């Protein structure tokens, strides 16, 4: 997608069991277009799917693009805006001196956020926000699709 316009991105992750099969989704909106992307993994966690949704959405955008990401995950929103830089400074250790969970995805998200202009907004989940509700449904559908593809 072109970086000439600003994007609004609505992300969500879902898990059937935690850990368990999980799905992620992103709705990428510009003035002229809207694109839905999604995917699923057979054995994951909800937090990993929340991160994956943001990562995959940012991958769609060209470097230099401007985006506002809306998420109902405080883990994602606070992680990227409050904790990530400190984790890096402490060599991927938390303030409690334990390894950062999901480091692989945080490293990938960090690389993407440094080449795009991203602001992060939290929205309350399951509170009637239309795009958030839709992203949740797409993520849950991705889990069902994954289950239907599994061998019997």
N, C-alpha and C positions, 0 to 999 in steps of 0.2 A: 504494500500500500504506500502511496506517496506520503512524504513528510510535509507537504505544503499546507495541510490543514491540521487542526488540532483534533485529537481523538478523545472520546470518552470510552472507557473500557469498564465493563461490569464483569467481575470474576466470581467464581464459586467453586468449591470442591465439596465432594460428598464421599462418604464411605459406608459400606454395608458391613458393620462390625468395624472395630478400630483397634487393631489392624484387620483388614479384610479387603475385598474388592472395592476399588475406588474409582471415581470419575471426576473430571474437571471440565470446566466450561468457561468461555469468555465470549462476551458480546462486544464487538469492536465497532464503534459508531463514529462516523465523520459527518460533515454537513450533507454529503452526497450519498453515502453508502452505509450499509450495516452488514456485518459479517459475523457469523457464529462459528466458533471452533470448539472442539471438544475431544476428549480422549479418555482412556481408562487403563488401569493397571490391575492385575489379579490379586496382588498382595501388597497393600500400602496402608497409609494412615490418612486421616482427614487433613492434618496439617501439611503433609506432602502434596496432597491434591490442591490445596489452597495455593501453595507456592507454585506448583506446576501450571495452574491456570494463568497466573501473572506472567510467568516465564514464557509460556507459549504465545500469549497475547503480544508481549513485547517483541518476540522474534518476528512477528508478522510486520511490524513497523520498521521502516528504514532508520538507520542511525541519524540522529538529529531531530527525529520526530518529537512532537509535543503530545503528551497524553496525561489524562487524569484517570487514575484507576480507582474504581469503587469496589470495596470488598467488605464482606461482613465478618471477616476474620481479624480479630484483634492481634492474633499471633503474626499474621502477615503485615498488617498495617504498623503495629508497634515495632515489629522486628526490623522492618526496612527503614523506618523513620527514627527510631530511638536506640535500637540495640546493635544494628549491623556494624557501624563504624567502631564501636567499642569491642565487639567480638573480634574484628580484624586486628585491632591494636593489641589485644590480648592473645593473639595467635589462635583464634577460634575457640576460646574458652569463655564460659559465662562468668558473671561476677561471682558465682559460687565455686569457681574454679573447676567446673565440669565441662567436658567437650560439648560444643554446640550441636544440638540435634539437627539433622538434615543439612549438614554443612555443604554437601555436594550441590544441593539446590540453591542454598544461599549464595555460594560462590558464583553460580551461573546467573542468578538474579542480579547480583552486584555488578557483574560485567555488563549486563544489558542496561542497567539503570545509569551507568556512567556514559553510555553512548546515546541515550535518549533523555529528553527533558520530561521527567515524570513527577507528578504530584499524587499523593495517596490520600484517599478519603474513606473513612469508615461509614458504613450504613448498617442499621440494625437489621439482622437477618430475620426472615419470616415475619416481617412487619408490614407487608403490603407494598413494598417498593417494587414496581413492575419489572424492571430489568433484573433486579436481584432475584426475584421469584423465578423469572424465566431462566436465568443462569443456573439456578438450583435445579430446575426441572431438566435442563439439558444435561447437567452433570449426572443426575440420577438415571436419565435415559442411557447415557454412555455406559453405566454399570450394567444395566439390563442388556444392552447390545453385546457387551463383553461376555456376559453369562450365556447368551444365546450362541455365541461363537465357540464356546468351550466344548471339547469333545465329550461325548457321553460315556 
